[in-house]
Amino acid sequence: MLIALIAPYSAYGRMVRTIVAMGSDSVTLPLIITGLLTLIIICLCAWLWGREYCNTVCPVGTALSLFSRFSLFRPVIDKDRCVDCGRCTCGCKANCIDFKNHTIDYSRCVGCFDCIDICRDDALHYKFTGPIKRVKEVSGADADVDKGRRAFLVTGAVVASGLVAKAQDRLHGGLAEVIKKEAPERDTRLVPFGAGSVKSFYDRCTACQLCVSACPNGVLRPSSDLEHFLQPYMSYEKGYCRPECTECSRVCPTGAIKPISVEEKQTIRIGTAHVNLDLCIAAKGQDSCDNCSYHCPTGAIRMVRQQGSQHRIPTVAEERCIGCGACENLCPSRPISAITVNGISIHHNA
């Protein structure tokens, strides 16, 4: 979903995501520092160079510059009337006017018309010109400056990524590394309660990330595959979808996740748990584990004694399972849980 990269509202949602998350999730200090540094860099660029960030780095500005080439109407400088006073250049928010050469970089122009209002000699007019056939190339000195700014931003992003990755390294008591859970292969993706179906959710979602930020359990995360790029999906390595939580349905602005009550949520089935006995600690006889059965909020999992064995193994009553992921998240098996949840394409009542 490439449109999610340039949609202004989705981009804004991703920008404020860290701030929103501070109220409902545990945010590490490196993440806060990264968000503040990004905000400072953007404000500094706006203060020193106007719309330089918007025109050079922001994907929305890049997309608009591509469309501006096909604009039929645009401001034009009348060379006969222009007295080279430079007022238009000083007042241009986008820094796109070169009064000395009487040219305008239309790929950067935002059509604010401030230049027309500022000009005292009536040398600027908005008129029909037809689409641009050739874009004027940036001079060598300016190109070097742009590359330097881009390199600075890229370097900052790399450093910030390193800090975030370091912050996520968990050590048990500062001595032994804890084996992290890994996401299992799922036949069907898990999407939030209230979505109705996988197709309906991804058709409506604009990847604004507000549900990801609001989720207090770390269940929702942005996708990295091209088909659903940045659109959220559910995974239970860091938490599970608690039956009493409806935050994602409350903040969704597009109807991809419809508002539901706590009572309604507990009757909706978004997935079904399945047990892999090859990974199950109880089935192997290594321990009398019953975590999945003990923590299942709907009572869908029972421990049943195996025939010819003293060991009890978990069994799932699919008609009672809603796919909340408590069993998968709390399973002690590492790195893949012995009990995992597969999504359901069309959600229905349990």
C-alpha positions in Angstrom: 0.0 0.0 0.0 2.3 2.7 -1.3 -0.3 5.5 -0.8 0.3 5.2 3.0 3.8 6.5 2.5 2.6 9.9 1.2 -0.8 10.4 2.7 -0.5 13.5 4.9 -2.8 12.2 7.7 -1.0 8.8 7.8 2.3 10.6 7.9 1.2 12.8 10.7 -0.1 9.8 12.6 3.4 8.3 12.4 5.0 11.5 13.5 3.0 11.9 16.7 3.0 8.1 17.4 5.7 8.4 20.0 4.0 11.2 21.8 0.7 9.3 21.9 2.4 6.1 23.0 3.8 7.9 26.1 0.4 8.0 27.6 -0.5 4.3 27.1 2.7 2.4 26.7 6.2 2.1 28.2 8.6 4.1 26.0 12.3 3.8 26.5 14.5 6.8 27.0 16.4 6.3 23.6 13.0 6.4 21.8 12.0 9.6 23.5 15.4 11.1 22.6 15.1 10.0 19.0 11.6 11.5 18.7 12.8 14.8 20.2 15.9 15.0 18.0 13.7 14.4 14.9 11.4 17.2 15.9 14.3 19.5 16.6 15.9 18.8 13.2 12.6 19.5 11.4 12.0 22.7 13.3 15.6 23.8 12.7 15.3 23.2 8.9 12.0 25.2 8.9 13.6 28.1 10.8 16.8 28.3 8.7 15.6 27.3 5.2 11.8 27.6 5.2 10.3 24.6 3.3 13.6 22.9 2.7 12.6 19.8 4.7 9.2 19.7 3.0 10.7 20.0 -0.5 13.8 17.8 -0.1 13.1 15.1 2.5 9.3 14.8 3.1 7.7 12.2 0.9 4.5 14.3 0.6 6.5 17.2 -0.9 8.3 14.8 -3.3 5.0 13.4 -4.6 3.5 16.9 -5.0 6.6 18.0 -7.0 6.1 15.2 -9.4 2.5 16.3 -10.0 3.4 20.0 -10.3 5.3 19.3 -13.6 1.9 18.7 -15.2 0.3 21.9 -13.9 -1.2 24.1 -16.6 -1.3 27.3 -14.6 1.6 28.7 -12.6 3.3 32.0 -11.7 5.5 33.6 -14.3 8.1 36.4 -14.1 7.8 39.2 -16.7 11.4 40.0 -17.5 10.4 43.4 -19.1 8.8 44.6 -15.9 11.1 43.0 -13.3 13.6 45.4 -11.7 15.6 42.8 -9.9 14.6 44.1 -6.4 14.6 40.6 -4.9 11.5 41.1 -2.9 9.8 38.0 -4.4 12.8 35.8 -3.5 12.9 37.0 0.1 9.2 36.5 0.6 9.1 33.0 -1.1 8.3 30.3 1.5 9.6 27.6 -0.7 12.9 29.3 -1.8 12.0 28.5 -5.4 12.5 32.0 -7.1 15.7 33.1 -8.7 15.1 36.8 -9.4 18.5 37.3 -11.0 17.8 34.7 -13.8 14.0 35.4 -13.7 13.3 31.7 -13.1 11.0 29.7 -10.8 11.6 26.1 -9.7 8.0 24.8 -10.1 8.8 21.5 -8.5 9.2 23.4 -5.2 6.5 26.0 -5.7 3.5 25.5 -3.5 1.3 28.1 -5.2 0.9 30.4 -2.2 0.9 33.5 -4.4 2.8 35.5 -1.8 5.3 36.6 -4.5 2.5 38.1 -6.6 1.2 40.1 -3.7 4.8 41.3 -2.7 5.8 42.4 -6.2 5.3 46.2 -6.5 6.1 46.4 -10.2 3.4 43.9 -11.4 6.2 41.6 -12.8 4.6 38.4 -11.5 1.5 36.9 -13.0 -0.4 33.7 -12.6 -1.3 32.4 -16.1 -1.6 29.4 -18.4 1.8 28.0 -19.4 1.2 24.3 -20.1 3.1 21.4 -18.5 6.9 21.7 -17.9 8.9 20.0 -20.6 12.3 20.2 -18.8 13.1 20.9 -15.2 16.0 23.3 -14.6 18.9 21.4 -13.0 20.3 22.6 -9.7 23.7 24.2 -9.8 26.7 22.3 -8.5 27.1 24.3 -5.3 23.4 23.9 -4.4 23.5 20.2 -5.2 26.4 19.8 -2.8 24.5 21.6 0.0 21.4 19.3 -0.6 23.6 16.2 -0.5 25.2 17.3 2.7 21.8 17.9 4.4 20.5 14.5 3.2 23.7 12.8 4.5 23.3 14.5 7.9 19.7 13.2 8.2 20.6 9.7 7.0 23.4 9.6 9.5 21.1 10.7 12.3 18.6 8.0 11.4 21.3 5.3 11.4 22.5 6.4 14.8 19.0 6.6 16.2 18.3 3.1 14.9 21.3 1.8 16.7 20.2 3.3 20.0 16.7 1.8 19.6 18.1 -1.6 18.8 20.5 -1.4 21.8 17.6 -0.5 24.0 15.6 -3.6 23.0 18.4 -6.0 24.1 17.1 -7.6 27.3 19.3 -9.2 29.8 18.1 -11.3 32.8 19.6 -9.7 35.9 22.3 -8.1 33.7 24.0 -11.5 33.3 22.4 -14.0 30.9 20.6 -13.1 27.7 16.9 -14.0 27.6 15.9 -15.9 24.4 13.2 -13.7 22.8 10.0 -15.1 21.4 9.8 -15.2 17.6 6.6 -14.8 15.6 5.3 -18.2 14.3 4.2 -18.7 10.7 0.5 -18.0 10.5 -1.8 -19.3 7.8 -3.9 -16.1 8.1 -2.9 -12.8 9.6 -4.4 -11.6 12.8 -6.2 -8.3 12.7 -7.9 -6.5 15.6 -11.2 -7.2 17.2 -13.8 -5.0 15.5 -12.1 -5.2 12.1 -14.8 -7.6 10.8 -12.5 -9.4 8.3 -8.9 -9.2 7.1 -9.9 -7.8 3.7 -12.2 -5.1 5.2 -9.4 -4.1 7.6 -6.7 -3.6 5.0 -9.1 -2.0 2.6 -9.9 0.8 5.1 -6.6 1.2 7.0 -4.5 4.2 6.0 -1.5 3.1 8.1 -1.8 6.2 10.4 -0.3 4.1 13.3 -2.7 5.5 15.9 -3.9 2.0 17.0 -0.2 0.9 17.2 0.5 3.8 19.5 -2.6 3.3 21.6 -2.2 -0.4 22.2 -1.0 -0.8 25.8 0.0 -4.4 25.3 2.4 -4.2 22.4 0.3 -6.5 20.3 -0.2 -4.2 17.2 2.8 -3.4 15.0 3.4 -2.0 11.5 3.9 -4.5 8.7 7.1 -4.5 6.6 5.9 -6.4 3.6 5.1 -4.5 0.4 1.5 -5.6 0.1 0.5 -4.1 3.4 3.4 -1.8 4.1 3.1 0.0 7.4 -0.4 -1.3 8.0 -0.8 -2.9 11.4 -1.1 -6.6 12.2 -1.3 -8.5 15.5 1.5 -10.6 17.0 1.9 -12.0 20.5 5.6 -12.1 21.3 5.5 -9.1 23.6 1.9 -9.3 25.0 -1.6 -10.5 24.2 -4.9 -8.8 23.5 -6.6 -8.4 26.8 -10.3 -9.0 26.8 -11.0 -5.7 28.7 -9.0 -3.5 26.3 -10.7 -1.7 23.3 -8.2 1.2 22.8 -7.5 0.4 19.1 -11.2 0.6 18.2 -11.5 3.8 20.1 -8.8 5.7 18.2 -9.2 4.4 14.7 -10.2 7.3 12.5 -11.2 5.4 9.3 -13.5 2.7 10.5 -11.0 0.0 9.8 -11.5 -1.0 13.4 -15.1 -0.4 14.4 -15.9 0.8 17.9 -16.8 -2.2 20.1 -17.6 -2.6 23.8 -15.8 -4.9 26.2 -18.8 -7.2 26.2 -18.9 -7.4 22.4 -15.2 -8.1 22.2 -15.4 -11.1 24.4 -17.8 -12.8 21.9 -15.8 -12.1 18.7 -13.5 -14.8 17.3 -10.5 -13.4 15.4 -8.4 -16.6 15.5 -8.0 -20.1 16.9 -5.2 -21.6 19.0 -3.4 -24.7 17.9 -1.0 -26.9 19.9 2.4 -28.2 18.7 3.1 -31.1 20.9 6.7 -31.4 19.6 7.4 -28.1 21.4 5.2 -28.5 24.4 7.0 -28.8 27.7 4.2 -30.7 29.3 3.9 -33.2 26.4 7.6 -33.9 26.7 7.3 -34.6 30.4 9.9 -31.9 31.2 7.6 -30.1 33.6 3.9 -30.1 34.7 3.2 -26.8 32.8 -0.3 -25.6 32.4 0.3 -21.9 31.7 -2.0 -21.8 28.6 -4.9 -23.5 30.4 -4.5 -21.4 33.6 -4.4 -18.0 31.8 -7.0 -18.6 29.1 -9.7 -16.0 29.7 -12.4 -18.0 28.0 -11.7 -21.4 29.4 -11.1 -22.8 25.9 -8.0 -24.8 26.9 -8.0 -27.9 29.1 -5.2 -30.2 30.3 -6.1 -33.7 29.3 -4.1 -36.8 30.3 -2.5 -38.7 27.4 -3.4 -42.3 26.8 -0.8 -44.6 28.3 1.1 -41.7 30.0 1.0 -39.7 33.2 1.6 -36.5 31.3 -1.3 -34.0 30.7 -1.3 -32.1 27.4 -3.3 -29.0 26.4 -6.3 -29.3 24.2 -8.3 -26.5 22.6 -12.0 -26.2 22.4 -12.2 -24.2 19.2 -15.8 -23.1 19.7 -14.7 -21.2 22.8 -11.4 -19.7 21.6 -11.5 -16.1 20.6 -7.8 -15.8 19.5 -6.7 -13.3 22.2 -3.2 -14.8 22.3 -2.8 -15.2 26.1 -1.8 -18.8 25.7 0.8 -18.0 23.0 2.3 -15.1 24.8 2.6 -16.9 28.2 3.8 -20.2 26.9 7.4 -20.8 28.2 8.6 -22.5 25.1 11.3 -20.5 23.2 11.8 -19.1 20.7 8.5 -20.4 19.2 5.5 -21.0 21.5 4.1 -24.5 21.6 0.6 -23.1 21.3 0.0 -20.5 18.6 -3.0 -18.6 17.1 -3.9 -18.6 13.5 -6.1 -15.8 12.2 -9.6 -16.1 10.7 -10.3 -14.4 7.4 -13.9 -13.4 8.4 -14.5 -12.8 12.1 -17.6 -14.2 13.7 -19.1 -14.8 17.1 -17.5 -17.4 19.3 
